[in-house]
């Protein structure tokens, strides 16, 4: 399913759809289907305008982020589970260090939590999630980061094999069972939390959602937004990808509910 999901997303993300619609419009015009060509071209233009110049993407992401508000800090925590997904593994494999992308807050928050709860075990789950593989494992990059921030290596368990969220959960469960741990804080991006929680619950793990990496203010409305078109379409892409993942996992039996509470 991993390979299918990667290929499906390549052809279903908004920018690819815009390109395919424009190509179809040109093809229809070439074969003298003028009205159809104009209709498809106008549809593409409308979708491009909505995606790049409105806050529609922010609304979708905001709904996902608001599903699991961060709770009050517990008095004690036995374990912290960090899901990967914010490392530029292609770059890190060549340049070293730890080059964080937009999801960097996941790692920063985990470092903070490790200081707040010095007795908590930390499970970092993340391998090479690229389609063809061959990049550095994300957990290996974060190992360097945790070492630099002086987190005791004896506290941390690394899963270097997970390629997606489902494998994150499967491999984390093995670690938690081996260490006899439960009731962990689950750290991931706010928009990613509903799918992650649904998977962990479906596999019998009781986790406390601890969202990081918010992309919206929580006060977004549907308006025009002409100043940051790239950011707008990036948010829309993020939201659509997450919903595709939720629906696909539901029909694949990997989660028992489309939208957990």
Residue frames as qw, qx, qy, qz and C-alpha x, y, z in Angstrom:
[[0.000, 0.884, 0.468, 0.000, 0.00, 0.00, 0.00],
 [0.373, -0.680, 0.073, 0.627, 2.94, 2.32, 0.67],
 [0.305, -0.086, 0.559, 0.766, 4.02, 2.46, -2.99],
 [0.074, 0.612, 0.700, 0.362, 0.44, 2.83, -4.24],
 [0.213, -0.867, -0.349, 0.286, -0.17, 5.71, -1.81],
 [0.344, -0.528, 0.244, 0.737, 2.95, 7.54, -2.95],
 [0.210, 0.134, 0.669, 0.701, 2.09, 7.19, -6.64],
 [0.033, -0.729, -0.670, -0.136, -1.56, 8.11, -6.08],
 [0.236, -0.819, -0.203, 0.482, -0.56, 11.27, -4.28],
 [0.338, -0.247, 0.417, 0.807, 1.75, 12.34, -7.11],
 [0.037, 0.302, 0.670, 0.677, -1.18, 12.41, -9.54],
 [0.242, -0.711, -0.650, -0.116, -3.83, 13.68, -7.13],
 [0.330, -0.498, -0.258, 0.759, -2.22, 16.70, -5.55],
 [0.258, 0.834, 0.309, -0.377, -3.69, 20.08, -6.59],
 [0.026, 0.709, -0.423, -0.564, -0.81, 21.34, -8.73],
 [0.223, -0.083, 0.902, 0.361, -0.75, 18.09, -10.73],
 [0.312, 0.596, 0.731, -0.110, -4.51, 18.28, -11.27],
 [0.180, 0.837, 0.017, -0.517, -4.19, 21.86, -12.55],
 [0.063, -0.500, 0.689, 0.521, -1.52, 20.76, -15.01],
 [0.265, 0.166, 0.932, 0.184, -3.56, 17.78, -16.19],
 [0.305, 0.737, 0.531, -0.287, -6.66, 19.92, -16.72],
 [0.141, 0.794, -0.237, -0.541, -4.71, 22.47, -18.74],
 [0.142, -0.288, 0.851, 0.416, -3.13, 19.68, -20.81],
 [0.315, 0.421, 0.851, -0.010, -6.59, 18.21, -21.40],
 [0.258, 0.814, 0.232, -0.465, -7.87, 21.62, -22.49],
 [0.059, 0.634, -0.544, -0.546, -5.08, 21.95, -25.04],
 [0.216, -0.025, 0.946, 0.241, -5.70, 18.41, -26.29],
 [0.333, 0.613, 0.687, -0.206, -9.43, 19.06, -26.71],
 [0.222, 0.819, -0.061, -0.526, -8.71, 22.27, -28.60],
 [0.099, -0.435, 0.760, 0.473, -6.28, 20.41, -30.86],
 [0.144, 0.205, 0.944, 0.216, -9.02, 17.94, -31.79],
 [0.167, -0.263, -0.372, -0.874, -11.49, 20.79, -32.36],
 [0.399, -0.601, -0.691, 0.046, -13.63, 20.18, -29.25],
 [0.160, 0.481, -0.103, 0.856, -13.68, 23.92, -28.70],
 [0.532, -0.618, -0.079, -0.573, -16.51, 24.17, -26.14],
 [0.904, -0.353, -0.213, 0.109, -15.18, 21.31, -24.06],
 [0.647, 0.199, -0.212, 0.705, -11.69, 22.79, -24.21],
 [0.070, -0.568, 0.078, -0.816, -12.96, 26.15, -22.99],
 [0.735, -0.557, -0.145, -0.358, -14.98, 24.53, -20.19],
 [0.892, -0.201, -0.220, 0.340, -12.03, 22.48, -18.96],
 [0.451, 0.347, -0.156, 0.808, -9.74, 25.51, -19.21],
 [0.311, -0.627, 0.004, -0.714, -12.16, 27.64, -17.20],
 [0.860, -0.461, -0.198, -0.088, -12.48, 24.90, -14.57],
 [0.775, 0.018, -0.224, 0.591, -8.71, 24.81, -14.23],
 [0.158, 0.499, -0.086, 0.848, -8.60, 28.61, -13.91],
 [0.578, -0.630, -0.098, -0.509, -11.26, 28.59, -11.19],
 [0.907, -0.334, -0.202, 0.159, -9.48, 25.88, -9.23],
 [0.609, 0.217, -0.182, 0.741, -6.18, 27.71, -9.54],
 [0.099, -0.601, 0.021, -0.792, -7.76, 30.97, -8.37],
 [0.739, -0.582, -0.118, -0.318, -9.44, 29.36, -5.36],
 [0.909, -0.175, -0.196, 0.324, -6.32, 27.42, -4.40],
 [0.572, 0.191, -0.120, 0.789, -3.78, 30.22, -4.74],
 [0.027, 0.339, -0.025, 0.940, -5.82, 33.29, -3.81],
 [0.624, -0.549, -0.153, -0.534, -8.25, 32.27, -1.05],
 [0.236, -0.479, 0.724, -0.436, -7.93, 30.87, 2.47],
 [0.891, -0.027, -0.212, -0.400, -9.70, 27.63, 1.52],
 [0.711, 0.215, -0.615, 0.264, -6.60, 25.59, 2.34],
 [0.020, 0.320, -0.582, 0.747, -6.23, 27.26, 5.73],
 [0.688, -0.201, 0.119, -0.687, -9.84, 26.36, 6.57],
 [0.910, 0.054, -0.389, -0.131, -9.27, 22.68, 5.80],
 [0.542, 0.250, -0.615, 0.515, -6.06, 22.53, 7.82],
 [0.222, -0.362, 0.392, -0.816, -7.59, 24.52, 10.68],
 [0.836, -0.199, -0.094, -0.503, -10.42, 22.01, 11.02],
 [0.859, 0.087, -0.472, 0.177, -7.88, 19.19, 11.34],
 [0.317, 0.342, -0.521, 0.715, -5.77, 21.14, 13.84],
 [0.408, -0.353, 0.253, -0.803, -8.76, 21.97, 16.04],
 [0.799, -0.154, -0.500, -0.296, -9.87, 18.34, 16.34],
 [0.803, -0.332, -0.389, 0.307, -7.50, 17.61, 19.22],
 [0.075, -0.905, 0.182, -0.378, -6.72, 20.72, 21.29],
 [0.474, 0.296, -0.680, 0.474, -3.62, 20.30, 23.40],
 [0.631, -0.633, -0.442, -0.083, -4.73, 19.27, 26.93],
 [0.358, -0.869, 0.280, -0.194, -3.46, 20.58, 30.25],
 [0.386, 0.534, -0.730, 0.180, 0.05, 19.37, 31.01],
 [0.865, -0.337, -0.363, -0.084, -0.07, 16.12, 33.00],
 [0.509, -0.802, 0.304, -0.076, 1.74, 15.89, 36.32],
 [0.457, -0.453, 0.734, 0.217, 3.84, 12.99, 35.13],
 [0.750, 0.515, -0.225, -0.349, 4.53, 11.27, 31.82],
 [0.827, -0.255, 0.487, 0.122, 5.94, 7.78, 31.31],
 [0.575, 0.048, 0.590, 0.565, 6.68, 8.08, 27.59],
 [0.273, 0.721, -0.051, -0.635, 6.73, 10.51, 24.69],
 [0.673, 0.261, 0.617, 0.315, 6.17, 9.24, 21.16],
 [0.097, 0.680, -0.216, -0.694, 7.50, 11.49, 18.39],
 [0.750, 0.454, 0.471, 0.100, 6.38, 10.84, 14.81],
 [0.387, -0.280, 0.394, 0.785, 8.81, 11.82, 12.10],
 [0.389, 0.694, 0.565, 0.220, 7.98, 13.80, 9.00],
 [0.016, 0.994, 0.061, -0.086, 9.88, 17.05, 9.28],
 [0.526, -0.554, 0.452, 0.461, 13.40, 16.30, 8.09],
 [0.563, 0.728, -0.269, -0.284, 14.94, 17.13, 4.71],
 [0.858, -0.263, 0.422, 0.128, 16.48, 13.66, 4.50],
 [0.763, 0.557, 0.120, 0.304, 17.80, 14.18, 0.96],
 [0.144, 0.880, -0.257, 0.372, 19.81, 17.18, 2.13],
 [0.600, -0.671, 0.396, -0.178, 20.87, 15.68, 5.44],
 [0.964, 0.030, 0.219, 0.150, 22.26, 12.60, 3.73],
 [0.658, 0.557, -0.020, 0.507, 24.78, 14.81, 1.95],
 [0.082, 0.738, -0.208, 0.636, 25.38, 17.80, 4.22],
 [0.449, -0.123, -0.727, 0.505, 24.93, 16.18, 7.62],
 [0.145, -0.078, 0.315, -0.935, 23.49, 18.04, 10.59],
 [0.128, 0.484, 0.854, -0.141, 19.71, 18.14, 10.89],
 [0.094, -0.027, -0.284, -0.954, 17.88, 20.30, 8.40],
 [0.194, 0.426, 0.786, -0.405, 14.33, 20.73, 9.67],
 [0.008, 0.361, 0.558, 0.748, 11.39, 21.69, 7.46],
 [0.352, -0.461, -0.114, -0.806, 7.99, 23.23, 8.31],
 [0.809, -0.427, -0.351, -0.200, 7.27, 20.47, 10.83],
 [0.421, 0.387, -0.576, 0.584, 10.31, 21.38, 12.97],
 [0.441, -0.491, 0.276, -0.699, 8.07, 22.19, 15.96],
 [0.936, -0.169, -0.260, -0.165, 7.53, 18.44, 16.45],
 [0.769, 0.132, -0.404, 0.478, 11.18, 18.01, 17.38],
 [0.067, 0.456, -0.318, 0.828, 11.52, 21.25, 19.32],
 [0.666, -0.438, 0.030, -0.603, 8.46, 20.38, 21.40],
 [0.942, -0.121, -0.310, 0.046, 9.78, 16.89, 22.08],
 [0.522, 0.280, -0.428, 0.683, 13.10, 18.30, 23.28],
 [0.261, -0.465, 0.222, -0.816, 11.16, 20.64, 25.58],
 [0.849, -0.320, -0.121, -0.402, 8.98, 17.81, 26.90],
 [0.840, 0.074, -0.443, 0.304, 12.04, 15.67, 27.52],
 [0.237, 0.329, -0.435, 0.804, 13.29, 18.42, 29.81],
 [0.526, -0.387, 0.089, -0.752, 9.93, 18.87, 31.56],
 [0.936, -0.211, 0.100, -0.265, 9.59, 15.11, 32.13],
 [0.095, 0.703, -0.705, -0.018, 13.16, 13.91, 32.76],
 [0.466, -0.191, 0.850, -0.156, 12.07, 10.37, 33.65],
 [0.768, 0.451, 0.225, -0.396, 9.98, 9.82, 30.53],
 [0.597, -0.023, 0.667, 0.446, 11.10, 7.45, 27.81],
 [0.351, 0.643, -0.165, -0.660, 11.22, 8.96, 24.32],
 [0.664, 0.197, 0.685, 0.228, 10.31, 6.93, 21.23],
 [0.197, 0.632, -0.274, -0.698, 11.34, 8.53, 17.94],
 [0.675, 0.267, 0.683, 0.081, 9.73, 6.84, 14.93],
 [0.440, 0.827, -0.053, -0.346, 10.85, 7.73, 11.42],
 [0.737, -0.083, 0.515, 0.430, 12.70, 6.03, 8.60],
 [0.078, -0.230, 0.493, 0.835, 13.06, 6.86, 4.91],
 [0.468, 0.510, 0.590, -0.415, 9.61, 7.75, 3.58],
 [0.253, 0.537, -0.421, -0.686, 10.67, 8.42, 0.00],
 [0.871, 0.296, 0.010, -0.392, 9.18, 6.35, -2.82],
 [0.791, 0.454, -0.401, 0.083, 12.44, 4.86, -4.09],
 [0.823, -0.528, -0.006, 0.209, 14.34, 4.89, -0.79],
 [0.730, 0.337, -0.067, 0.591, 18.05, 5.47, -0.52],
 [0.027, -0.777, 0.145, -0.611, 17.97, 8.51, 1.75],
 [0.158, 0.234, -0.733, 0.619, 19.20, 8.81, 5.32],
 [0.392, -0.518, -0.760, 0.007, 16.84, 7.50, 8.00],
 [0.183, -0.772, -0.067, -0.605, 15.04, 10.29, 9.80],
 [0.775, -0.625, -0.091, -0.006, 15.56, 8.69, 13.21],
 [0.791, -0.024, -0.043, 0.610, 19.31, 8.67, 12.58],
 [0.200, 0.575, 0.039, 0.792, 19.21, 12.43, 11.94],
 [0.493, -0.736, -0.078, -0.457, 17.19, 13.08, 15.09],
 [0.873, -0.322, -0.192, 0.313, 19.60, 10.91, 17.06],
 [0.520, 0.232, -0.088, 0.817, 22.28, 13.51, 16.27],
 [0.179, -0.641, -0.102, -0.739, 19.90, 16.31, 17.28],
 [0.749, -0.612, -0.185, -0.174, 18.98, 14.68, 20.60],
 [0.810, -0.132, -0.177, 0.543, 22.65, 14.03, 21.35],
 [0.302, 0.405, -0.027, 0.863, 23.46, 17.68, 20.70],
 [0.401, -0.609, -0.046, -0.683, 20.68, 18.71, 23.10],
 [0.038, 0.344, -0.804, 0.484, 22.08, 16.34, 25.73],
 [0.838, -0.161, 0.033, -0.521, 19.12, 13.97, 25.95],
 [0.454, -0.414, 0.787, -0.067, 20.40, 10.83, 27.62],
 [0.437, 0.264, -0.724, -0.463, 20.68, 8.16, 24.89],
 [0.051, -0.056, -0.973, 0.220, 19.50, 5.55, 27.40],
 [0.349, 0.372, 0.492, -0.705, 16.10, 7.29, 27.48],
 [0.500, 0.513, -0.201, -0.668, 15.48, 7.14, 23.73],
 [0.634, 0.123, 0.752, 0.129, 14.29, 4.31, 21.50],
 [0.221, 0.517, -0.372, -0.739, 14.68, 4.82, 17.75],
 [0.717, 0.361, 0.596, -0.026, 12.55, 3.24, 15.02],
 [0.072, -0.523, 0.469, 0.708, 14.46, 3.70, 11.77],
 [0.235, 0.104, 0.898, 0.357, 12.24, 1.49, 9.59],
 [0.287, 0.663, 0.609, -0.329, 8.88, 3.31, 9.43],
 [0.270, 0.143, 0.488, 0.818, 8.00, 4.84, 6.07],
 [0.265, -0.477, -0.361, -0.756, 4.54, 6.20, 6.84],
 [0.423, -0.427, 0.332, -0.727, 2.16, 6.85, 9.73],
 [0.931, -0.152, -0.130, -0.305, 0.80, 3.31, 9.83],
 [0.807, 0.183, -0.435, 0.355, 4.28, 1.84, 10.08],
 [0.005, -0.517, 0.426, -0.742, 5.08, 4.46, 12.76],
 [0.692, -0.362, 0.191, -0.595, 2.24, 3.04, 14.84],
 [0.965, 0.029, -0.253, -0.057, 3.02, -0.62, 14.18],
 [0.653, 0.306, -0.463, 0.515, 6.69, -0.28, 15.10],
 [0.169, -0.505, 0.376, -0.758, 5.96, 1.96, 18.08],
 [0.845, -0.315, -0.017, -0.432, 3.58, -0.65, 19.47],
 [0.890, 0.102, -0.378, 0.235, 6.37, -3.23, 19.38],
 [0.323, 0.406, -0.450, 0.727, 8.65, -0.89, 21.33],
 [0.452, -0.451, 0.218, -0.738, 5.97, 0.00, 23.90],
 [0.937, -0.197, -0.170, -0.231, 5.14, -3.66, 24.46],
 [0.762, 0.206, -0.439, 0.429, 8.80, -4.51, 24.93],
 [0.176, 0.321, -0.426, 0.827, 9.23, -1.71, 27.47],
 [0.271, -0.529, -0.783, 0.184, 5.82, -2.33, 29.06],
 [0.041, -0.233, -0.138, 0.962, 4.77, 1.30, 28.56],
 [0.080, 0.620, 0.710, 0.323, 1.41, 2.88, 27.79],
 [0.115, -0.916, -0.348, 0.162, -0.49, 6.17, 28.09],
 [0.546, -0.103, 0.172, 0.814, 2.16, 8.08, 26.12],
 [0.196, 0.763, 0.034, -0.616, 2.08, 11.63, 24.86],
 [0.668, 0.369, 0.518, 0.386, 1.83, 11.51, 21.06],
 [0.078, -0.719, 0.113, 0.681, 3.68, 14.39, 19.40],
 [0.456, 0.281, 0.617, 0.577, 3.00, 15.25, 15.78],
 [0.020, -0.083, -0.202, -0.976, 1.72, 18.15, 13.69],
 [0.396, 0.234, 0.480, -0.747, -1.75, 19.42, 14.53],
 [0.640, 0.349, -0.261, -0.633, -3.13, 18.66, 11.06],
 [0.491, 0.262, -0.826, -0.095, -1.70, 15.14, 11.23],
 [0.228, -0.208, 0.759, -0.573, -3.06, 14.35, 14.68],
 [0.773, 0.087, 0.188, -0.600, -6.55, 13.01, 13.72],
 [0.829, 0.332, -0.422, -0.158, -5.14, 10.34, 11.42],
 [0.304, 0.409, -0.771, 0.381, -2.34, 9.46, 13.82],
 [0.418, -0.182, 0.607, -0.651, -4.68, 9.11, 16.80],
 [0.853, 0.162, -0.021, -0.495, -7.12, 7.00, 14.77],
 [0.718, 0.369, -0.590, 0.027, -4.33, 4.58, 13.80],
 [0.105, 0.344, -0.771, 0.525, -2.86, 4.30, 17.29],
 [0.593, -0.085, 0.439, -0.670, -6.29, 3.72, 18.83],
 [0.867, 0.236, -0.215, -0.383, -7.16, 1.13, 16.22],
 [0.644, 0.328, -0.659, 0.209, -4.00, -0.77, 17.16],
 [0.736, -0.504, -0.447, 0.062, -4.95, -0.71, 20.84],
 [0.504, 0.013, -0.302, 0.809, -2.65, 2.06, 22.04],
 [0.211, -0.889, -0.401, 0.074, -3.95, 4.68, 24.46],
 [0.503, 0.114, -0.002, 0.857, -2.18, 7.95, 23.67],
 [0.059, -0.815, -0.327, 0.475, -2.65, 11.56, 24.72],
 [0.534, 0.658, 0.256, 0.464, -2.58, 13.83, 21.63],
 [0.371, -0.720, -0.002, 0.587, 0.02, 16.56, 22.06],
 [0.589, 0.710, 0.288, 0.258, -0.14, 18.63, 18.91],
 [0.353, -0.586, 0.195, 0.703, 2.69, 20.83, 17.67],
 [0.224, -0.053, 0.604, 0.763, 3.49, 22.55, 14.37],
 [0.319, 0.701, 0.550, -0.323, 0.30, 24.56, 13.89],
 [0.368, 0.177, 0.486, 0.773, -0.12, 26.07, 10.44],
 [0.119, -0.659, -0.436, -0.601, -3.19, 28.27, 11.11],
 [0.072, -0.358, 0.371, -0.854, -4.26, 30.81, 13.71],
 [0.062, -0.335, -0.896, 0.284, -7.44, 28.93, 14.66],
 [0.184, 0.628, 0.370, -0.660, -9.43, 32.01, 13.67],
 [0.105, -0.116, 0.634, 0.757, -9.41, 31.65, 9.90],
 [0.547, 0.537, 0.434, -0.475, -12.41, 32.52, 7.75],
 [0.623, 0.357, 0.557, 0.418, -13.00, 32.10, 4.02],
 [0.083, 0.903, 0.006, -0.422, -11.57, 35.24, 2.42],
 [0.679, 0.692, -0.128, 0.210, -9.43, 36.37, -0.49],
 [0.627, -0.659, 0.272, 0.315, -5.72, 36.12, 0.18],
 [0.683, 0.721, -0.019, 0.118, -3.56, 37.55, -2.57],
 [0.092, -0.894, 0.433, -0.073, -0.35, 38.24, -0.66],
 [0.314, -0.467, 0.826, -0.023, 0.88, 34.68, -0.17],
 [0.810, 0.255, -0.225, -0.478, -0.35, 32.46, -3.02],
 [0.529, 0.322, -0.780, 0.088, 2.34, 29.81, -2.56],
 [0.118, -0.133, 0.780, -0.601, 1.52, 29.49, 1.14],
 [0.663, 0.118, 0.189, -0.715, -2.18, 29.21, 0.30],
 [0.818, 0.269, -0.410, -0.300, -1.78, 26.35, -2.13],
 [0.316, 0.319, -0.834, 0.322, 0.70, 24.67, 0.21],
 [0.372, -0.066, 0.634, -0.675, -1.92, 24.65, 2.98],
 [0.794, 0.223, -0.032, -0.565, -4.53, 23.31, 0.59],
 [0.642, 0.362, -0.674, -0.050, -2.15, 20.56, -0.51],
 [0.038, 0.247, -0.827, 0.504, -1.44, 19.66, 3.11],
 [0.554, 0.045, 0.447, -0.701, -5.14, 19.48, 3.99],
 [0.810, 0.302, -0.238, -0.443, -6.14, 17.46, 0.93],
 [0.480, 0.362, -0.792, 0.110, -3.27, 15.02, 1.42],
 [0.153, -0.164, 0.788, -0.573, -4.30, 14.44, 5.02],
 [0.694, 0.159, 0.275, -0.646, -7.95, 13.84, 4.14],
 [0.741, 0.366, -0.500, -0.260, -6.98, 11.45, 1.36],
 [0.257, 0.317, -0.858, 0.311, -4.88, 9.59, 3.90],
 [0.413, -0.044, 0.620, -0.666, -7.72, 9.40, 6.43],
 [0.792, 0.268, 0.014, -0.548, -10.24, 8.12, 3.86],
 [0.637, 0.414, -0.644, -0.093, -7.76, 5.65, 2.35],
 [0.065, 0.259, -0.864, 0.427, -6.85, 4.24, 5.76],
 [0.593, 0.040, 0.436, -0.676, -10.53, 3.91, 6.65],
 [0.848, 0.321, -0.136, -0.400, -11.36, 1.86, 3.57],
 [0.541, 0.423, -0.717, 0.119, -8.18, -0.17, 4.01],
 [0.809, -0.447, -0.376, -0.069, -9.30, -1.07, 7.53],
 [0.552, 0.192, -0.428, 0.690, -6.37, 0.65, 9.18],
 [0.113, -0.069, 0.410, -0.902, -8.63, 2.97, 11.19],
 [0.004, 0.422, 0.903, -0.087, -12.10, 2.29, 12.57],
 [0.096, 0.843, 0.431, -0.308, -13.43, 5.84, 12.20],
 [0.505, 0.654, 0.208, 0.524, -13.03, 8.53, 9.60],
 [0.070, 0.679, -0.155, 0.714, -12.70, 11.36, 12.08],
 [0.584, -0.298, -0.667, 0.353, -11.83, 10.38, 15.67],
 [0.279, -0.845, -0.065, -0.452, -12.77, 12.45, 18.67]]
